[in-house]
Amino acid sequence: MRSSARPSPPATAAEARLLLVEDDEVIRNTVRMLLERYGFTVATAGDGLTGLEMFRETGPDLLLLDVMLPDLDGIGLCRRVRELSLAPILMMSARGDALDVVAGLEAGADDYVVKPCESAVLVARIRSLLRRVSFTPAASGAGGSTGAGGGAGNGGQADAAVLAFGDLTVDTRGMEVRRAGQVVALTPTELRMLLEFAGSPGVVLERRTLLSRVWDHAWHGDTRVVDLHVQRLRAKIGADRIETVRGFGYKLRR
């Protein structure tokens, strides 16, 4: 059963526990040593089934999954993890093939990198995902907007903690989303994206803007990541809640 609990963030990189699932022993050891030099604690597995077992036993803060794995491939492992947890998942693809990328994101991954990947890029992606887990509305524009159901005037700040858009409510302090009164389980990335939309209801947000704000991909990035996460978000909060503005981006309907 899918967990609705928000993952508990590690206080520092040194406290972040990563699980790397990679079948190539040389790559696995190289990446592990690299990440350990940056202060991460890294456990490793060489196949999908072992990775799933280790995930269940250790509950890591973040997973790095190779797409091509024996026994249970990275896509299948990602799906199995998503049934249990909302922990951030970074997929690693040797080819960067569009089908691999789309399949990984549709399975529930938050981001992906193409191997071989520069160490600085890999670490930046990991830190970005971990920041999303520890994200607070103080770092977003959402906390300062009243939304469709927020208050104004002297009581505006308190009222704005809960934004309402039809049957959808977003509690920017409790970091809880409800639809028709029922809690919606969002991954940290999906929640961060929704808060960006909720902070500017009715305003079109370009894909590159979302990529920069949510994924920290200011230097480069693939907008397919944005499109796939919008699809996943729509499936959870209502297909008509986020509108596509062709040629520009997306906006949250008031």
Secondary structure, 3 states (H helix, E strand, C coil): CCCCCCCCCCCCHHHCEEEEECCCHHHHHHHHHHHHHCCCEEEEECCHHHHHHHHHHHCCCEEEEECCCCCCCHHHHHHHHHCCCCCCEEEEECCCCHHHHHHHHHCCCCEEEECCCCHHHHHHHHHHHHHHHCCCHHHCHHHHCCCCCCCCHHHHHHHCCEEEECCEEEECCCCEEEECCEECCCCHHHHHHHHHHHHCCCCCEEHHHHHHHHHCCCCCCCCHHHHHHHHHHHHHHCCCCEEEECCCEEEECC
